[in-house]
Amino acid sequence: MSMKPIIDMNDSNLEIERQLDGIKMKIGFIGLGIMGSRMAANLQKHGYSLVVFNRTRDKAEPLLDRGATLADSPLKLAEQVEVLFTMLAHPDAVEQAALGGNGFLSHLKPNTIWIDCSSVNPSFSKRIAAAAAAGQIRFIDAPVTGSAHVAADGKLTFWVGGDAVDVDAIRSLLLCMGSKIVHVGGHGMGTSMKMVVNLLLGTGMAAFAEAMELGQGLGLSQKMLFDSLLGTPTVAPFLSLKREKIEGGNYEAEFPLRWMQKDLHLASVSAYESGVALTVTNVTKEIYRLAMRGGNETKDFSAIYEFAMADDGKERTAPR
């Protein structure tokens, strides 16, 4: 006779599990940008009832049309939900939503689980986790990897930091939005992994742009370089996904350049806090800053290629 394993789970976890099974609970979602709007939509598609907040109402409209409730403030949202997701642009935005004048943290019910999917620095996640614990709120940091298309398809990767029992309680929710969940460790470890991932994306994109600049300066065509380099061990696989943007000069943002610069800066801050030297990253983040000053901040971060190629506002052409 087979026996089910005995799971040591407290009463609040069991209640959350029962609510999830019946899809009865209300889920809060704060931050409906490029990624958050798609993540929230996937929760809706799986039958969950949402209460949402965003600074601009228009981004919430598609969710409202499908039955979501719009809260007037993070505070008002907190009073209605059993689980809360935040997907905000930077640490200051998370702190303001949680601890500001109309912040949600002191108004969540005890034992509510708060999952922060924002890209923030690990020391911030640890500090906010301590503030949550003081109010009997269970905190999980769970930033994601994946483009807007990946988010829409529900195939994000979640890098998760927090107590194992809390992660297990909301695993089914994460699987509505993603196809891979990596429980990295305790509080701040999810954001630590996201720092590493985005460092590789940001520096890899900039290095590729510079290599392409050199190749074209030496007389190689853009097409020859793309055809020869993409798919080889010399370049990161994600760069193949940027070819269409670069060739078409259409840098509609999947991940805005300004947020990549922010993440590289947070990686630099984290390196300072942990005694690590990031010489390449520190230079690269300043290149992204210069690209922002050149008017590229709201474009996709692959627009660093366009910035690298610019010469007095014109693209460099190969010598004849």
N, C-alpha and C positions, 0 to 999 in steps of 0.2 A: 504494500500500500504506500503510495507516494504521500509525502507530507510537505505542506507549504512552509517555507522558512518563517520563523518568528521575527517580526520587525519591531524593534523598540521605538515606538513613535508616540509622542505625547498627545494629549487630547486635542489640542489646537490643530496639530497636523492631521489627525484623523478627521476632524471636522472639515478641514480644507480639502482633503482627499474625497470625502463624501460630496462636498459641494461641487468639486471638479467633475466627478463622475456624473452628476446630475445636471451639470452646467447651469447651476442656480445662482452662483455668486455674481456680483458686479465687480468688474475689473476697472481700475482707474488707469488712464494713460495720459501722461503729460509730455508734450513735445511731439508735434505732428509735422515735422520737416520731411525731407526726402526719404529718410529711413523710417522714422516713427510712424508716418501715415500709412506706409505699406505694412509695417508690423501690426499696427492696430487693426487694419483691414483684414489681415489673416486671422486674428483672434475672432473677429466678427464672423468670418466665413465658417469658423468652427462652432458657431452658435453661442459665443459668449456675449453677455450684455456689457456694454462699455459706458463709462462716464469719462468724458475727455475734457482736457483744457489745453488751449493754445493761445498765445498772445494775439494772433490774428484769426478771426473766426473763419475766414474763407478756406483755410486749410482743413478745417474740421467738417466742412459742408458735406463731402462725400460720405463720411461716417455717420453724420446726422441723418442724411437721407436714408440710410439703412438701419436707423433705429437707435443710434447712440444718443446719449444725453450730454449736453454741453453744460459744464459747470462755470460759474462766474469767476471762480478763483481756485487756486490749489487748495485753499482752506475748505471751500464748499465741496470740492471733489472728495477730499479726505473723509468727510463725514458720511459718505455714501458707499464706500468700497471695502472689500476684504483683502484685495491684492492690488498693489500699485506698481506700474511701470513708469519710469522716467527715461526719456531719450532726448537729451538736451545738448546744446552745442559745446559747452565748456563748464569748468568747475563753478564759476561765478553764477551761471544760470541755474545750475543744480542747487547751489546754496541759497539763492534767492527764492526758488520755488519751495524749498524745504523749510528754510528758517527765516525768510523775509516777513514783512508785515502781514501778508496773507498766506504765509507758508503752511504746508500741510503736515509737517512732522508732529507737532503737538496736538493734532486733531485726528490722527489715525487711531483706530481702536487698538488696544493692546493685542499683541500677537499677530497683527497685520504683517504681511511680508511685503517689503519694498525692494523691487528689483531695479537697479540703476543700470541702464544699458548705454549710458553716455560714455564718450571717450574722455576720461579724466586721468589725473595722475594718481598713482597708488597711495601716496601719503594722504591725499584728499579723501580717497575711498575709505581708508582706515579711520580717519578723523570723523567722517560722516557716519560710519558704522558704529563708532562709539557713541555719538549723539543719538543715533537710533536706539541703541541698546538701553540707554538711559531712560528712554520713554517706552520700553518694552516692545519695541518694533524690531522685527527680524529683517536684517539687511543682507542683500546679495548684490555684489557687483558682477554684471554680466554684459560687458561690451561685445560688439559683434564684428565679424568680418564678412564682407560681401557688398556688392554694388546694389544700386536701386533695383535692377532687374532681378538679382538674386533675392533681395528682400521681398519683392512682389511675388516671386515663385515659392516663398516659404522655405528657402534653402540656405539660410544664414548659418554661420558657425558662431556659437556662443562660447566665450571664454569666461568661465564662472569662478568667482571666489566667494566663499561663505561656508557655513556649517552644512555638513552633508545631509542632515535630516531636513533642512530647509530647502536645499537644492532638490532633493527627492520629491518634496511636496509640490514643487512648481514645474517639475520636469515636463509634464504633459502640456503645460502652457508654452514652454519654450519650443516644444516640438511642433506646435502650430505655426511657428515662425521660422524655425530652422531645421536643418537636417543633421546637425552635428553639435553635441554638447560636450565640452571638455571642462571637467571640474578640476581646476588647476591647483586649488588649495584654499586657504583661509581668506579672510577679508583682505582685499587689495591685490590678490594674486591674479584675478581675472583682468584687472586693469594693468597689472604688470605685463601680462602676456600681450595685451593689446598694444602697449607701448613698443614692445619688441617688433610686433607685426607691422605697425605703421612706420616705424623707423626703416624697416626693410623696403616697404612700398615707396616711401618718400625719397629715400636716397637712391633706390634702384631706378625710379623714374627720372630723377635728375641726372644720374650717371648715363642712362640711355640717351637722353636728350643731348648731352655733351658729346657722346660718342657719334651720334648721328650728325651733329654739327661738324665734327672733325672730318667724318667721312665725306660729307657733301663739300666741305672746303677743299678736300683733296681731289674732288672731281667725280666721286661716286654718286650715282643717282639715288634719290630717296627710295625708289622702288627696288633697286638692286640691294640696298642696305636692308630694307624690310625683308625681302625674299630670302636673303642670305642669313640674317641673324635670328629672326623669329623662329621658335621651335628648336633652337640649338641650346646646349648647356650654358652658353655664354650669357644668355639673358633670362630674366625671370619670366615664368609662364604668363603672368598677368599682363605683360606688355603686349601680347598678341591682341588682347581685348581693347587696347588703346589705338590700334592701327587706324581703324575707321575714323576716329575722331581727328587724328593727326592729319591723315590724308585729305579729309574733307574740310579741315579747318573749322569744324563745328565742335566746340568744347562745352556743350551743354553739360551741366554739372551732375555727375553721379556722386562724386565726393569733392566738394568745393576746395579749391586750392587754399583758401584762407584757413580751412579747418585742418588741412594737412600741415600747414605752417604751424598752427597751434599745437598739433600733436608732436611735431618735432621739437617745439619749444618745451613742451611738458616732458618729453624724453630727456631733454637737456637738464631741466630742473630736477628730474628724478635721478639723473646721473650725478649731479652735484650733491644731492642728499645722500646718495649711497657711496660716494667716493670713487666714481667711475669716470674716466675721461672719454668723451665722445667727440673726437676731433673732426671726423668726417661729417657727423650729424650737425655739429655747431656751424660749420661752414654752409652746409646744405640749407639749413633753416633760414639763413640770411639770404641765400639765393631766392628762396620762396618769398621772403619778405620784399625783396627788390621786385619780384614779379608782381606782387600785390600792389606795390606803388606804381607799377606800370599799367594798372587797370585790369589785372587778371584775377582779382580776389574771388569773384563769384563764379568763375569758370571752373571746369573740372581740373583736378590737379595735374592732369596730363598736359595742360596748357603751359607747363614749364618748358615743354618742347618749343612752343611758339616763342616764348621769352628768350630761350637760348639762341634761336635762329634770328632774332630781331637785330637789325643794325640800323639805327636811326629810324625805327618804325617800319623798316622794310625787311622782307625775308632775304637772307643771303642766297645768292645764286652761285652755283659751281663755276669755276673758271673755264673759259672756253679754250 
